[in-house]
Amino acid sequence: MQNILGLDRVNAFCRHTHIELEGKKTGPLVGLTFGAKDIFDVAGYPTAFGSPAWMNTHPLATHTAPAIEMLI
């Protein structure tokens, strides 16, 4: 499977906060991908709010936002 950044022909995705997570193996969204704004926490990753300066001065997220959990 190709990295979504390779498919991004209009630079819609931020390179400084890009992460890819493995989804669940069963359910109605299996095999689909999605993009989420970097205002949503993902445990173990930076939440940047569109600002590399914010990302570099705040700790990594300690939990994953419920909306993201449901999509994963």
VEXVOFI-810026 format. One record per atom (N, C-alpha, C, O, CB): residue number from 1; residue in one letter; chain; x negated, y negated, z negated. Coordinates in pm, whole numbers, plus 50000, padded with zeros to 5 digits. Glycine has a CB too. Example, Ala and Ser with C-alpha at 12.3 -4.5 7.8 and 13.67 -1.06 7.14 Angstrom:
% VEXVOFI-810026
1; a; A; 48681; 50569; 49220
1; a; A; 48770; 50450; 49220
1; a; A; 48680; 50330; 49220
1; a; A; 48576; 50332; 49154
1; a; A; 48869; 50447; 49095
2; s; A; 48715; 50225; 49292
2; s; A; 48633; 50106; 49286
2; s; A; 48710; 49997; 49213
2; s; A; 48659; 49886; 49196
2; s; A; 48592; 50060; 49428
% end
This chain:
% VEXVOFI-810026
1; m; A; 49916; 50118; 50000
1; m; A; 50000; 50000; 50000
1; m; A; 49912; 49875; 50000
1; m; A; 49815; 49868; 49924
1; m; A; 50095; 50000; 49879
2; q; A; 49944; 49779; 50082
2; q; A; 49864; 49657; 50093
2; q; A; 49894; 49563; 49976
2; q; A; 50008; 49552; 49931
2; q; A; 49893; 49585; 50227
3; n; A; 49790; 49497; 49928
3; n; A; 49804; 49396; 49823
3; n; A; 49894; 49285; 49874
3; n; A; 49881; 49242; 49989
3; n; A; 49664; 49341; 49781
4; i; A; 49985; 49237; 49790
4; i; A; 50080; 49134; 49832
4; i; A; 50011; 49005; 49874
4; i; A; 50064; 48930; 49956
4; i; A; 50179; 49105; 49720
5; l; A; 49894; 48977; 49819
5; l; A; 49821; 48856; 49859
5; l; A; 49781; 48863; 50005
5; l; A; 49774; 48761; 50073
5; l; A; 49697; 48836; 49771
6; g; A; 49756; 48983; 50055
6; g; A; 49722; 49000; 50196
6; g; A; 49840; 48974; 50288
6; g; A; 49821; 48945; 50406
6; g; A; 49670; 49139; 50219
7; l; A; 49960; 48984; 50235
7; l; A; 50082; 48959; 50313
7; l; A; 50129; 48815; 50303
7; l; A; 50219; 48774; 50376
7; l; A; 50192; 49052; 50268
8; d; A; 50070; 48738; 50214
8; d; A; 50113; 48600; 50186
8; d; A; 50056; 48504; 50289
8; d; A; 49946; 48452; 50273
8; d; A; 50070; 48557; 50043
9; r; A; 50131; 48481; 50395
9; r; A; 50083; 48396; 50505
9; r; A; 50109; 48247; 50482
9; r; A; 50061; 48164; 50559
9; r; A; 50148; 48438; 50634
10; v; A; 50184; 48213; 50378
10; v; A; 50215; 48072; 50352
10; v; A; 50160; 48025; 50217
10; v; A; 50198; 47918; 50168
10; v; A; 50366; 48050; 50356
11; n; A; 50071; 48104; 50157
11; n; A; 50010; 48070; 50028
11; n; A; 50113; 48043; 49920
11; n; A; 50101; 47946; 49845
11; n; A; 49921; 47948; 50044
12; a; A; 50214; 48128; 49911
12; a; A; 50318; 48113; 49811
12; a; A; 50275; 48164; 49674
12; a; A; 50331; 48122; 49572
12; a; A; 50443; 48187; 49854
13; f; A; 50175; 48252; 49669
13; f; A; 50133; 48311; 49543
13; f; A; 50006; 48245; 49491
13; f; A; 49914; 48217; 49568
13; f; A; 50110; 48461; 49559
14; c; A; 50002; 48220; 49361
14; c; A; 49883; 48162; 49296
14; c; A; 49776; 48270; 49285
14; c; A; 49802; 48379; 49235
14; c; A; 49917; 48104; 49155
15; r; A; 49659; 48239; 49330
15; r; A; 49549; 48336; 49321
15; r; A; 49492; 48344; 49180
15; r; A; 49443; 48450; 49140
15; r; A; 49438; 48299; 49419
16; h; A; 49497; 48235; 49103
16; h; A; 49435; 48234; 48970
16; h; A; 49516; 48309; 48865
16; h; A; 49464; 48338; 48757
16; h; A; 49415; 48093; 48926
17; t; A; 49641; 48342; 48892
17; t; A; 49722; 48416; 48795
17; t; A; 49778; 48545; 48852
17; t; A; 49866; 48606; 48791
17; t; A; 49836; 48329; 48746
18; h; A; 49729; 48588; 48965
18; h; A; 49784; 48707; 49030
18; h; A; 49753; 48833; 48949
18; h; A; 49639; 48859; 48912
18; h; A; 49728; 48721; 49171
19; i; A; 49857; 48910; 48923
19; i; A; 49841; 49043; 48861
19; i; A; 49934; 49138; 48933
19; i; A; 50036; 49097; 48988
19; i; A; 49871; 49039; 48706
20; e; A; 49900; 49263; 48932
20; e; A; 49988; 49366; 48985
20; e; A; 50005; 49473; 48879
20; e; A; 49906; 49521; 48822
20; e; A; 49933; 49428; 49118
21; l; A; 50129; 49510; 48852
21; l; A; 50160; 49610; 48751
21; l; A; 50228; 49729; 48816
21; l; A; 50301; 49715; 48914
21; l; A; 50249; 49550; 48641
22; e; A; 50205; 49844; 48760
22; e; A; 50271; 49966; 48805
22; e; A; 50413; 49967; 48748
22; e; A; 50432; 49945; 48629
22; e; A; 50191; 50094; 48760
23; g; A; 50510; 49992; 48832
23; g; A; 50649; 49999; 48786
23; g; A; 50684; 50138; 48737
23; g; A; 50602; 50230; 48739
23; g; A; 50744; 49957; 48897
24; k; A; 50807; 50152; 48694
24; k; A; 50855; 50283; 48650
24; k; A; 50871; 50375; 48770
24; k; A; 50883; 50329; 48883
24; k; A; 50989; 50269; 48573
25; k; A; 50871; 50504; 48744
25; k; A; 50877; 50604; 48852
25; k; A; 51020; 50637; 48894
25; k; A; 51039; 50704; 48996
25; k; A; 50808; 50730; 48809
26; t; A; 51120; 50592; 48818
26; t; A; 51259; 50619; 48851
26; t; A; 51341; 50491; 48836
26; t; A; 51299; 50398; 48768
26; t; A; 51316; 50732; 48762
27; g; A; 51456; 50488; 48899
27; g; A; 51546; 50374; 48886
27; g; A; 51576; 50309; 49019
27; g; A; 51515; 50344; 49120
27; g; A; 51488; 50273; 48791
28; p; A; 51669; 50213; 49020
28; p; A; 51713; 50153; 49146
28; p; A; 51610; 50063; 49214
28; p; A; 51626; 50031; 49332
28; p; A; 51837; 50075; 49120
29; l; A; 51506; 50021; 49143
29; l; A; 51407; 49930; 49203
29; l; A; 51276; 49999; 49241
29; l; A; 51179; 49932; 49277
29; l; A; 51378; 49818; 49107
30; v; A; 51271; 50132; 49233
30; v; A; 51149; 50205; 49266
30; v; A; 51103; 50172; 49407
30; v; A; 51182; 50176; 49502
30; v; A; 51171; 50357; 49252
31; g; A; 50975; 50140; 49420
31; g; A; 50916; 50112; 49550
31; g; A; 50927; 49967; 49594
31; g; A; 50867; 49928; 49694
31; g; A; 50979; 50199; 49652
32; l; A; 51003; 49887; 49522
32; l; A; 51017; 49746; 49557
32; l; A; 50913; 49663; 49483
32; l; A; 50861; 49705; 49380
32; l; A; 51159; 49696; 49523
33; t; A; 50883; 49546; 49537
33; t; A; 50791; 49454; 49471
33; t; A; 50864; 49322; 49446
33; t; A; 50967; 49294; 49507
33; t; A; 50662; 49431; 49556
34; f; A; 50809; 49243; 49354
34; f; A; 50867; 49113; 49329
34; f; A; 50757; 49018; 49283
34; f; A; 50651; 49060; 49236
34; f; A; 50980; 49121; 49222
35; g; A; 50783; 48892; 49297
35; g; A; 50694; 48789; 49246
35; g; A; 50766; 48713; 49137
35; g; A; 50887; 48692; 49145
35; g; A; 50648; 48693; 49359
36; a; A; 50692; 48672; 49035
36; a; A; 50750; 48597; 48925
36; a; A; 50666; 48473; 48899
36; a; A; 50543; 48477; 48909
36; a; A; 50761; 48684; 48797
37; k; A; 50731; 48366; 48866
37; k; A; 50662; 48241; 48833
37; k; A; 50573; 48265; 48711
37; k; A; 50605; 48346; 48625
37; k; A; 50763; 48127; 48806
38; d; A; 50461; 48194; 48705
38; d; A; 50366; 48215; 48596
38; d; A; 50407; 48142; 48467
38; d; A; 50321; 48101; 48389
38; d; A; 50229; 48169; 48638
39; i; A; 50537; 48127; 48448
39; i; A; 50589; 48077; 48320
39; i; A; 50637; 48192; 48233
39; i; A; 50669; 48173; 48115
39; i; A; 50703; 47976; 48343
40; f; A; 50642; 48312; 48291
40; f; A; 50686; 48430; 48218
40; f; A; 50566; 48503; 48159
40; f; A; 50469; 48530; 48229
40; f; A; 50767; 48523; 48308
41; d; A; 50574; 48535; 48030
41; d; A; 50466; 48610; 47964
41; d; A; 50462; 48754; 48014
41; d; A; 50566; 48818; 48034
41; d; A; 50484; 48607; 47812
42; v; A; 50339; 48804; 48032
42; v; A; 50313; 48945; 48059
42; v; A; 50202; 48983; 47963
42; v; A; 50092; 48929; 47970
42; v; A; 50274; 48972; 48212
43; a; A; 50230; 49076; 47873
43; a; A; 50136; 49113; 47767
43; a; A; 49997; 49143; 47822
43; a; A; 49980; 49222; 47915
43; a; A; 50189; 49233; 47690
44; g; A; 49898; 49078; 47762
44; g; A; 49759; 49101; 47800
44; g; A; 49709; 49013; 47913
44; g; A; 49593; 49023; 47951
44; g; A; 49742; 49241; 47838
45; y; A; 49796; 48928; 47967
45; y; A; 49757; 48841; 48078
45; y; A; 49784; 48695; 48043
45; y; A; 49867; 48666; 47957
45; y; A; 49834; 48882; 48207
46; p; A; 49715; 48603; 48111
46; p; A; 49739; 48461; 48084
46; p; A; 49872; 48413; 48142
46; p; A; 49916; 48461; 48246
46; p; A; 49625; 48376; 48141
47; t; A; 49935; 48320; 48073
47; t; A; 50054; 48251; 48122
47; t; A; 50008; 48110; 48154
47; t; A; 49968; 48037; 48063
47; t; A; 50175; 48253; 48017
48; a; A; 50013; 48069; 48279
48; a; A; 49946; 47945; 48320
48; a; A; 50038; 47825; 48338
48; a; A; 49991; 47712; 48339
48; a; A; 49874; 47968; 48446
49; f; A; 50168; 47847; 48352
49; f; A; 50260; 47735; 48377
49; f; A; 50216; 47651; 48497
49; f; A; 50239; 47530; 48500
49; f; A; 50270; 47646; 48253
50; g; A; 50153; 47716; 48596
50; g; A; 50107; 47646; 48716
50; g; A; 49981; 47564; 48696
50; g; A; 49942; 47489; 48784
50; g; A; 50214; 47557; 48766
51; s; A; 49917; 47577; 48581
51; s; A; 49802; 47494; 48547
51; s; A; 49683; 47579; 48502
51; s; A; 49689; 47639; 48395
51; s; A; 49838; 47394; 48439
52; p; A; 49575; 47585; 48582
52; p; A; 49457; 47657; 48538
52; p; A; 49402; 47602; 48406
52; p; A; 49346; 47678; 48327
52; p; A; 49349; 47651; 48645
53; a; A; 49416; 47471; 48382
53; a; A; 49368; 47411; 48257
53; a; A; 49444; 47470; 48138
53; a; A; 49384; 47502; 48035
53; a; A; 49382; 47256; 48259
54; w; A; 49576; 47483; 48150
54; w; A; 49656; 47543; 48043
54; w; A; 49612; 47686; 48020
54; w; A; 49592; 47729; 47906
54; w; A; 49808; 47537; 48078
55; m; A; 49598; 47761; 48129
55; m; A; 49560; 47901; 48120
55; m; A; 49426; 47918; 48048
55; m; A; 49409; 48012; 47970
55; m; A; 49553; 47963; 48259
56; n; A; 49332; 47829; 48073
56; n; A; 49198; 47841; 48015
56; n; A; 49190; 47795; 47871
56; n; A; 49087; 47815; 47807
56; n; A; 49102; 47764; 48097
57; t; A; 49295; 47732; 47819
57; t; A; 49290; 47681; 47682
57; t; A; 49390; 47748; 47589
57; t; A; 49407; 47704; 47475
57; t; A; 49314; 47532; 47683
58; h; A; 49458; 47853; 47636
58; h; A; 49557; 47922; 47554
58; h; A; 49530; 48072; 47558
58; h; A; 49477; 48124; 47656
58; h; A; 49700; 47891; 47603
59; p; A; 49567; 48142; 47451
59; p; A; 49540; 48286; 47445
59; p; A; 49627; 48366; 47543
59; p; A; 49726; 48315; 47596
59; p; A; 49564; 48337; 47303
60; l; A; 49587; 48488; 47566
60; l; A; 49665; 48579; 47651
60; l; A; 49799; 48607; 47585
60; l; A; 49812; 48601; 47463
60; l; A; 49588; 48711; 47676
61; a; A; 49898; 48638; 47666
61; a; A; 50031; 48670; 47613
61; a; A; 50024; 48797; 47529
61; a; A; 49952; 48891; 47562
61; a; A; 50132; 48687; 47729
62; t; A; 50099; 48798; 47421
62; t; A; 50102; 48916; 47333
62; t; A; 50224; 49004; 47357
62; t; A; 50232; 49115; 47303
62; t; A; 50101; 48871; 47188
63; h; A; 50318; 48957; 47438
63; h; A; 50436; 49037; 47471
63; h; A; 50478; 49007; 47615
63; h; A; 50431; 48910; 47675
63; h; A; 50553; 49008; 47372
64; t; A; 50564; 49089; 47668
64; t; A; 50616; 49068; 47803
64; t; A; 50758; 49015; 47792
64; t; A; 50839; 49067; 47715
64; t; A; 50611; 49201; 47887
65; a; A; 50786; 48911; 47870
65; a; A; 50921; 48852; 47869
65; a; A; 51026; 48957; 47904
65; a; A; 51004; 49041; 47991
65; a; A; 50929; 48733; 47968
66; p; A; 51141; 48953; 47837
66; p; A; 51246; 49052; 47864
66; p; A; 51289; 49058; 48011
66; p; A; 51316; 49166; 48063
66; p; A; 51366; 49023; 47778
67; a; A; 51295; 48945; 48078
67; a; A; 51335; 48944; 48220
67; a; A; 51235; 49023; 48305
67; a; A; 51275; 49094; 48397
67; a; A; 51345; 48799; 48272
68; i; A; 51107; 49010; 48275
68; i; A; 51004; 49083; 48349
68; i; A; 51009; 49232; 48313
68; i; A; 50995; 49317; 48400
68; i; A; 50863; 49026; 48319
69; e; A; 51030; 49263; 48184
69; e; A; 51042; 49402; 48140
69; e; A; 51152; 49473; 48216
69; e; A; 51135; 49587; 48259
69; e; A; 51070; 49410; 47990
70; m; A; 51265; 49406; 48234
70; m; A; 51378; 49468; 48303
70; m; A; 51345; 49496; 48449
70; m; A; 51387; 49598; 48503
70; m; A; 51502; 49378; 48293
71; l; A; 51270; 49406; 48514
71; l; A; 51234; 49427; 48654
71; l; A; 51129; 49536; 48671
71; l; A; 51133; 49612; 48768
71; l; A; 51184; 49298; 48715
72; i; A; 51037; 49543; 48578
72; i; A; 50933; 49646; 48584
72; i; A; 50997; 49782; 48562
72; i; A; 50927; 49884; 48563
72; i; A; 50821; 49619; 48479
% end
